[in-house]
Amino acid sequence: MSFNSLGLSQALLKAISKKGYTTPSPIQQKAIPAVLQGKDVLASAQTGTGKTAGFTLPLLHLLSENPKEKFRPIRALILTPTRELAAQVYANVKEYSEFLNLRSAVIFGGVNQKPQAATIRQGIDVLVATPGRLLDLETQGLISLKRVEIFVLDEADRMLDMGFLRDIQRVIKLMPEKRQNLMFSATFSPDIKKLAHGILNHSVQVEATPENTTVDAISQKVYRVAKGLKTNLIIKLISDGNWKQVLVFTRTKHGANKLCEKMVKAGITAAAIHGNKSQGARTKALSGFKSGAVRVLVATDIAARGLDIPLLPHVINFELPNISEDYVHRIGRTGRAGASGEAISLVSADETTFLRDIEKLVGIKIPVDILEGFEPDPNASTEPEKMQQRGARNNRPRNNDRSTSSSSTQKKDSARRPNRNNDSRRSDRRN
């Protein structure tokens, strides 16, 4: 099948050809026709398989068929959970709409809102946004969503699972009841599907691959290691392997900073990216990593969604995530678009249950290795980990990447916005 057979306009086909694409991915083959028919769509596919184009291309086609050139209200709204993903989606919208008479903009927190508001005042057809900044600008009367025709939730499971449900409900009330709704994500748990179907109307579910599975092109491996030896082991792996581009995941901001400092002391160029970093620092770190100036990018789960790094060869879980689905998204940063990649997890005794849950979710037994000199502690207990896991489950959505605000501010925020993931949300709301 070719893109020509999907019913897209010549202007879009020209943009697709310019990017070098000839054959649509499975999720694009299934989703694009359904969106073009005006149906609400719930789409699930492995990360790195072209989901963004799966909603961007038909969305732009539908808008271009009924132009509003004189006065351009916001006709399509795309919500994402993080700044990085918003910027990436916006870049895709710009590229695919190059030969169309459509305008677009992106808004998120952490930067001055004035340029964003000025762009919107000039009239735009497509808005890509994070929930916090969107609601901030709407409250100030700088944005109207009364003419939205198409509403997209990108990484829908993450949006709903991170505590954005109330914000999404607020946004929905600001839009016309009659509109097309699209939800795209790599994973959908039964609970998330239930919530999604409360928003979608007579939706079509499309699925390119089994949910919660990992890409076959990704080689997965576990190193069993004593907790206190993890830092030395990761430095040895990167140094001995002469790896030039490695994305490393930690659970906390403090852990990311600490590991980054130790990498630098060991002679490995590294940068950290997380919610306490300014938008400028995050952009600089990511740019340096993509260019090769930085060998190692140490990130919290805020970076698990939205980082599109072509041909990324290595992902390392310095610590396993509490929530199994996050493992799928983390390692999905490699092995994208058919390329091969390697995902390594350093697992200490107190993460044994996390590993079992991950293997159950992805449906495979991940190969285990032990390096001489980095053996796991035979006396280490898994009991503390069990208690930690129980607490994490009882308090979802989790906040492992905890903000460093004062206790009084935390209490005030908690009262106003319960169940909030501080790393992504409070960063997006900051002006």
C-alpha positions in Angstrom: 0.0 0.0 0.0 1.2 3.6 -0.8 0.2 6.9 0.7 -1.5 7.7 -2.7 -4.1 5.0 -1.9 -5.2 6.6 1.4 -7.2 9.5 -0.1 -4.9 12.3 1.1 -4.6 15.5 -0.9 -1.8 16.2 -3.4 -0.3 18.9 -1.2 0.0 16.4 1.7 1.5 13.7 -0.6 4.1 16.3 -1.8 5.1 17.0 1.8 5.2 13.2 2.6 7.4 12.6 -0.4 9.7 15.5 0.6 10.3 13.8 4.0 11.2 10.6 2.1 8.3 8.4 3.1 6.7 6.1 0.5 4.8 3.4 2.4 2.4 4.1 5.4 3.1 2.2 8.6 0.4 -0.3 9.8 -1.2 2.2 12.2 -1.3 4.9 9.5 -2.9 2.4 7.1 -5.7 1.7 9.6 -6.1 5.1 11.3 -5.9 7.6 8.4 -9.0 6.3 6.4 -11.1 6.2 9.6 -10.2 9.8 10.5 -10.9 10.9 7.0 -14.3 9.4 7.3 -15.0 11.7 10.3 -15.1 9.0 12.9 -13.9 9.2 16.5 -10.8 7.0 16.7 -9.0 5.2 19.6 -5.7 4.1 18.1 -3.0 1.9 19.7 0.4 1.0 18.3 4.0 0.5 19.5 6.0 3.6 20.0 8.0 4.7 17.0 5.6 3.4 14.4 4.3 6.7 13.1 1.3 7.5 15.3 1.8 11.3 15.0 1.4 11.2 11.2 -1.6 8.9 11.8 -3.6 11.8 13.1 -1.7 14.8 11.7 -2.1 13.9 8.0 -5.9 13.3 8.0 -6.5 16.2 10.4 -4.7 18.6 8.0 -6.5 17.1 5.0 -10.0 17.7 6.6 -9.1 21.3 7.6 -7.7 22.2 4.2 -10.9 21.0 2.5 -12.9 23.6 4.3 -10.6 26.6 4.7 -11.3 29.6 7.0 -8.8 32.1 5.5 -10.5 35.3 6.4 -10.8 34.7 10.2 -8.8 31.8 11.5 -10.3 30.4 14.7 -8.7 27.4 16.4 -10.2 24.4 14.5 -8.0 21.6 15.7 -6.6 21.1 19.2 -3.9 18.6 19.9 -3.1 18.0 23.6 0.1 16.4 24.8 1.4 15.6 28.3 4.9 17.2 28.0 6.6 20.2 26.4 9.0 18.0 24.5 6.2 16.1 22.9 4.2 19.3 22.1 7.3 20.7 20.3 7.8 17.5 18.4 4.1 17.2 17.3 4.2 20.9 16.2 7.3 20.2 14.1 5.4 17.4 12.4 2.3 19.6 11.8 4.6 22.3 10.2 6.4 19.9 8.0 3.2 18.2 6.7 1.3 21.4 6.2 4.2 23.1 4.2 2.1 23.2 1.0 -1.2 23.9 2.6 -2.7 27.3 3.5 -3.0 26.5 7.1 -1.4 28.1 10.2 -0.4 26.4 13.4 1.1 27.2 16.8 2.4 25.4 19.9 2.0 26.6 23.5 3.5 25.2 26.7 4.8 26.4 30.0 8.3 27.3 31.1 8.6 30.1 28.6 7.1 33.6 28.2 3.4 33.4 27.2 3.4 36.8 25.3 4.8 35.5 22.0 2.5 32.5 22.2 -0.6 34.7 22.8 0.5 37.1 20.0 0.7 34.2 17.5 -2.7 33.0 18.4 -4.2 36.5 18.0 -3.0 36.5 14.4 -5.3 33.5 13.7 -4.3 29.8 13.6 -6.0 26.7 12.4 -4.1 24.1 14.5 -3.0 24.5 18.1 -0.7 22.0 19.9 -0.7 22.5 23.6 0.0 21.1 27.1 -3.1 21.3 29.4 -1.7 23.8 31.9 -0.7 26.6 29.6 -3.8 26.1 27.5 -6.1 26.6 30.5 -4.0 29.5 31.8 -4.4 31.4 28.5 -8.1 30.5 28.2 -8.7 31.8 31.7 -7.1 35.1 30.7 -9.4 35.3 27.7 -6.5 34.9 25.2 -7.8 31.6 23.7 -11.2 30.5 22.5 -12.0 26.9 21.8 -15.6 27.5 20.6 -14.8 26.6 17.0 -12.8 23.4 17.5 -13.8 20.8 15.0 -11.1 18.1 15.8 -9.8 17.3 19.2 -6.7 15.0 19.6 -5.3 13.5 22.8 -1.8 12.4 22.0 -0.3 9.8 24.5 -3.9 9.6 25.8 -3.1 6.9 28.4 -0.4 9.1 29.9 -2.6 12.1 29.9 -5.4 10.4 31.8 -3.0 8.4 34.1 -0.9 11.4 35.1 -3.8 13.2 36.7 -4.9 15.3 33.7 -8.4 14.0 33.7 -9.9 17.1 35.4 -8.1 19.4 33.0 -9.2 17.4 30.0 -12.8 17.6 31.2 -12.4 21.3 31.6 -11.0 21.6 28.1 -13.9 19.5 26.7 -16.5 21.9 28.2 -14.8 24.7 26.3 -15.3 23.0 23.0 -18.4 22.4 20.9 -20.2 19.1 21.6 -20.2 18.3 18.0 -16.6 17.6 17.1 -14.3 14.7 16.1 -12.3 13.1 18.8 -9.0 11.2 18.3 -7.0 9.3 20.9 -3.6 7.9 20.1 -1.2 6.1 22.3 1.2 3.2 22.6 -0.7 1.5 25.5 -4.3 1.4 26.8 -5.1 -0.3 30.1 -8.7 -1.4 30.6 -9.3 1.5 33.0 -7.9 4.0 30.5 -10.1 2.5 27.8 -13.1 3.0 30.0 -12.2 6.7 30.6 -11.5 7.2 26.9 -14.8 5.8 25.8 -16.5 8.3 28.1 -15.0 11.0 25.8 -15.3 9.3 22.4 -18.6 9.0 20.5 -19.3 5.7 18.7 -15.5 5.3 18.2 -13.6 3.0 16.0 -10.7 1.2 17.7 -7.7 0.6 15.5 -4.7 -1.4 16.6 -1.5 -2.1 14.6 0.2 -4.4 17.1 -0.7 -6.1 20.4 -0.9 -3.6 23.3 1.9 -3.2 25.8 4.4 -5.1 23.7 7.9 -4.1 22.8 9.4 -3.7 19.3 11.1 -6.9 18.1 14.0 -4.8 16.8 14.9 -3.9 20.4 17.4 -6.3 22.1 16.5 -6.4 25.8 18.8 -7.4 28.6 19.0 -7.3 32.4 22.1 -7.0 34.5 21.6 -8.2 38.1 23.7 -6.0 40.3 24.1 -4.7 43.8 22.4 -1.4 44.3 25.5 0.4 45.3 27.4 -0.8 42.3 25.0 0.4 39.6 26.9 3.7 38.9 30.2 1.9 38.4 28.6 -0.7 36.2 26.9 1.8 33.9 30.1 3.8 33.5 31.9 0.5 32.7 29.3 -0.5 30.1 29.4 2.9 28.3 33.2 3.2 28.5 34.1 -0.3 27.5 31.5 -0.4 24.7 32.6 3.1 23.5 28.9 4.0 23.2 28.4 7.4 21.7 24.7 8.0 22.3 23.0 6.6 25.4 19.6 7.6 27.0 19.5 6.7 30.7 16.4 6.7 32.8 16.3 7.3 36.6 13.3 7.5 38.9 14.0 10.9 40.4 15.3 14.4 39.5 17.9 14.2 42.2 19.0 10.8 41.0 19.3 12.1 37.5 21.5 15.0 38.6 23.7 12.8 40.8 24.3 10.2 38.1 25.0 12.9 35.5 27.7 14.5 37.8 29.4 11.1 38.3 29.4 10.5 34.5 31.1 13.8 33.9 33.7 13.0 36.6 34.4 9.7 34.8 35.1 11.6 31.6 31.8 10.9 29.9 30.0 14.0 28.6 26.5 13.9 30.0 23.5 16.2 30.6 20.3 15.8 32.7 16.7 16.5 31.6 13.8 16.7 34.0 11.0 19.0 35.2 13.2 21.2 37.4 15.3 22.2 34.4 14.3 25.4 32.6 12.9 25.0 29.1 16.2 26.5 27.8 18.3 24.0 29.6 16.1 21.1 28.5 16.3 22.2 24.9 20.1 22.7 25.0 20.6 19.2 26.6 18.4 17.5 24.0 20.1 19.4 21.1 23.6 18.5 22.4 22.5 14.9 22.7 21.1 14.7 19.2 24.2 16.4 17.7 26.6 14.1 19.5 28.2 16.7 21.6 26.7 15.0 24.7 27.2 11.2 24.9 24.7 10.5 27.7 21.3 12.0 28.4 20.1 11.2 31.9 16.3 11.6 32.1 13.3 11.1 34.3 10.1 9.7 32.8 9.1 13.1 31.6 11.4 12.2 28.6 9.9 8.8 28.0 7.2 10.4 25.8 8.0 12.7 23.0 11.7 12.2 22.5 12.3 11.4 18.8 16.0 10.7 18.4 16.7 9.0 15.0 18.7 5.8 15.2 19.2 6.0 19.0 21.2 2.8 19.7 21.1 2.5 23.5 18.6 2.9 26.3 19.5 2.1 29.9 17.2 1.8 32.8 19.4 2.8 35.7 16.3 2.1 37.8 13.2 0.2 36.8 10.0 2.2 36.7 7.3 1.5 39.3 4.7 1.3 36.6 5.3 -1.5 34.1 3.8 0.4 31.1 6.5 3.1 31.5 9.1 0.4 30.7 7.5 0.1 27.2 7.7 3.8 26.6 11.2 4.2 28.0 12.8 1.5 25.8 10.6 2.6 22.9 13.0 5.6 22.4 15.2 3.1 20.6 14.3 0.6 17.8 12.2 3.3 16.1 10.8 3.1 12.6 12.3 -0.4 12.1 15.8 0.4 13.2 17.6 -1.8 15.7 18.4 -0.8 19.3 19.5 -2.1 22.7 17.7 -1.7 26.0 19.6 -2.6 29.2 18.1 -2.6 32.7 20.3 -2.6 35.9 18.2 -4.5 38.4 19.0 -4.7 42.1 17.3 -7.0 44.6 14.7 -4.5 45.6 13.4 -4.2 42.0 12.7 -7.9 41.5 8.9 -7.5 41.7 9.1 -4.6 39.2 11.0 -6.9 36.8 8.5 -9.7 37.2 5.6 -7.3 36.5 7.3 -5.9 33.4 8.0 -9.4 32.0 4.4 -10.3 32.6 3.2 -7.1 30.8 5.4 -7.5 27.7 5.0 -11.3 27.5 8.7 -12.2 27.4 11.4 -13.5 29.8 14.2 -10.9 29.5 17.7 -12.4 29.4 19.7 -11.9 32.6 23.5 -11.5 32.9 25.9 -10.8 35.8 29.3 -9.2 35.3 32.2 -10.3 37.5 32.9 -7.7 40.2 29.3 -6.4 40.0 27.4 -9.3 41.5 24.1 -8.7 43.2 24.1 -8.6 47.0 23.0 -12.1 48.2 21.9 -10.6 51.5 19.7 -7.8 50.1 16.0 -8.1 50.9 13.2 -7.5 48.5 10.9 -6.5 51.4 11.4 -2.7 51.2 10.7 -2.8 47.5 7.4 -4.6 48.1 6.3 -1.9 50.5 7.4 0.8 48.1 5.5 -0.8 45.2 2.3 -1.2 47.4 2.5 2.5 48.2 3.0 3.5 44.6 0.0 1.5 43.5 -2.2 3.0 46.2 -1.2 6.5 45.2 -1.5 6.5 41.4 -1.0 8.6 39.5 2.5 8.5 40.9 4.9 11.3 41.6 8.3 9.6 41.6 9.9 12.6 40.1 9.1 14.9 43.0 9.2 18.7 42.8 11.4 20.5 45.3 8.9 23.2 46.2 8.2 24.1 49.9 5.8 22.1 52.0 3.3 25.0 52.2 3.3 25.4 48.4 2.8 21.7 48.0 -0.1 21.7 50.4 -1.7 24.6 48.5 -1.1 22.9 45.1 -2.5 19.7 46.4 -5.7 21.3 47.6 -6.2 23.0 44.4 -5.1 20.3 42.0 -5.2 16.8 43.5 -3.5 13.8 42.1 -1.0 15.9 40.1 2.2 14.7 38.6 4.4 17.7 39.5 7.2 17.0 37.1 5.1 17.4 33.9 2.2 19.5 35.1 3.8 22.2 37.2 6.5 22.7 34.7 3.9 23.2 31.9 2.0 25.8 34.0 5.1 27.8 34.8 5.1 31.1 32.9 
